[in-house]
Amino acid sequence: MNIETTMEVMKMGILIKIILGEVAVLLALLILVLLIHIWLLLRKKIVVPELTVATDKPSYDHTEDVNISGTLKEDGQPMAGKTISIKIVPPEGEEIELADVQTDEEGEYAAVWDIPVDAVPGTYKVEATGMGVTATTTFTLGNNHRKFKNFRD
């Protein structure tokens, strides 16, 4: 091997080392960017709205109205101006959809259900839905509707 060939081989070796070094640096930077991205994703807090629903009493008779209320919050903060859909699920028969309500500045909402004369006694479920979240509660309707309904306002 002559000196020129040896010099060419050395130049090629140096060139390969430089290229490999640059590729290694680029790969290291890419890995670093991916790690930072994964870290940021893991740090990101996934917040699901918190919805509550309640009735003012656990049981009713046919002479009463069911007062429904609740709150909608996100990360502990009230969510104002959001639509809440409320439905009553009787022990038998079709669901009753109440008019949608809006949350106030405190994230609170309220609705009233006037118990119909022909409502079946038993356990009813109240479902409130807003911002993709549903909350439920139950109440009981007694079987005294014939006795008291005539005296209702």
C-alpha positions in Angstrom: 0.0 0.0 0.0 1.4 3.3 -0.9 1.2 6.5 1.1 -1.6 8.0 -1.1 -3.8 5.0 -0.5 -3.1 5.1 3.2 -4.0 8.8 3.3 -7.2 8.1 1.4 -8.1 5.3 3.8 -7.4 7.6 6.8 -9.5 10.4 5.3 -12.4 7.9 4.7 -12.1 6.7 8.3 -12.2 10.3 9.6 -15.1 11.1 7.3 -17.0 7.9 8.5 -16.3 8.9 12.2 -17.6 12.4 11.5 -20.8 11.1 9.8 -21.4 8.5 12.5 -20.8 11.2 15.1 -23.4 13.5 13.5 -25.9 10.7 13.2 -25.3 9.8 16.9 -25.9 13.4 17.9 -29.1 13.6 15.8 -30.3 10.3 17.3 -29.5 11.6 20.8 -31.4 14.8 20.1 -34.4 12.9 18.7 -34.5 10.6 21.8 -34.2 13.7 24.1 -37.2 15.4 22.3 -39.2 12.2 22.6 -38.5 11.9 26.3 -39.4 15.5 26.9 -42.7 15.0 24.9 -43.5 11.8 26.9 -42.7 13.6 30.2 -45.0 16.5 29.3 -47.8 14.1 28.4 -47.5 12.3 31.7 -47.5 15.6 33.6 -50.6 16.8 31.8 -53.5 16.6 34.2 -56.6 15.1 32.7 -59.6 16.9 34.2 -63.0 15.3 34.1 -65.9 17.5 35.1 -67.6 16.7 38.5 -71.4 16.5 38.3 -73.6 16.0 41.3 -77.4 15.5 41.5 -79.7 15.2 44.6 -83.3 15.5 45.6 -84.5 17.4 48.6 -86.0 14.3 50.2 -85.5 10.6 49.9 -89.2 9.8 49.6 -92.4 11.5 48.3 -96.1 11.1 48.0 -98.2 12.2 45.1 -99.1 15.6 46.6 -95.5 16.7 46.5 -93.0 18.1 43.9 -89.5 16.6 43.6 -86.9 19.3 43.9 -83.8 18.3 42.0 -80.5 20.2 42.3 -76.8 19.7 41.8 -73.5 21.2 40.8 -71.1 21.1 37.9 -67.4 21.8 38.6 -64.1 21.2 36.8 -60.9 20.9 38.9 -63.0 22.2 41.9 -64.0 25.4 40.0 -67.7 26.1 39.2 -68.7 25.8 35.5 -71.2 28.5 34.7 -73.6 28.6 31.8 -73.4 24.8 31.0 -76.4 22.8 29.9 -77.6 20.0 32.2 -80.2 17.5 30.9 -82.3 15.8 33.5 -84.5 12.7 33.2 -86.6 10.7 35.6 -86.5 6.9 35.2 -89.6 5.4 36.7 -89.7 1.8 38.1 -91.8 0.9 35.0 -92.8 2.8 31.9 -91.0 5.4 29.8 -88.3 7.8 30.9 -89.5 11.4 31.5 -87.2 14.1 30.1 -87.4 17.4 31.9 -86.5 20.7 30.2 -82.7 21.3 30.1 -81.4 23.7 32.7 -78.3 26.0 32.8 -75.7 26.2 35.6 -75.4 29.5 37.4 -72.2 31.4 38.3 -71.7 28.9 41.2 -72.0 25.9 38.8 -75.4 25.1 40.5 -78.6 24.0 38.8 -82.1 23.2 39.9 -85.3 21.7 38.4 -88.7 20.6 39.7 -90.7 17.6 38.8 -94.4 17.7 39.4 -95.4 14.1 40.2 -98.2 13.0 37.9 -101.4 11.5 39.2 -100.8 8.3 37.5 -97.2 7.9 38.6 -96.4 4.3 39.7 -95.2 3.8 43.3 -91.7 2.6 43.7 -88.1 3.6 43.3 -87.3 6.3 40.7 -83.9 7.2 39.4 -82.9 10.8 38.5 -80.2 11.1 35.9 -78.4 14.4 35.3 -76.0 14.7 32.3 -73.7 17.6 31.4 -70.3 18.0 29.7 -70.2 14.3 29.0 -70.6 13.2 32.6 -73.7 11.6 34.2 -74.7 11.6 37.9 -77.6 9.7 39.4 -79.7 9.5 42.6 -82.9 7.8 43.6 -86.0 8.6 45.5 -89.1 6.6 46.5 -92.7 7.4 45.6 -95.3 6.0 48.1 -98.5 4.4 47.0 -100.9 7.0 48.5 -101.8 8.8 45.2 -105.5 8.1 45.3 -105.9 9.3 48.9 -104.2 12.7 48.6 -104.2 13.7 45.0 -107.6 15.4 45.2 -106.3 17.9 47.7 -103.4 19.0 45.6 -103.1 22.6 44.4 
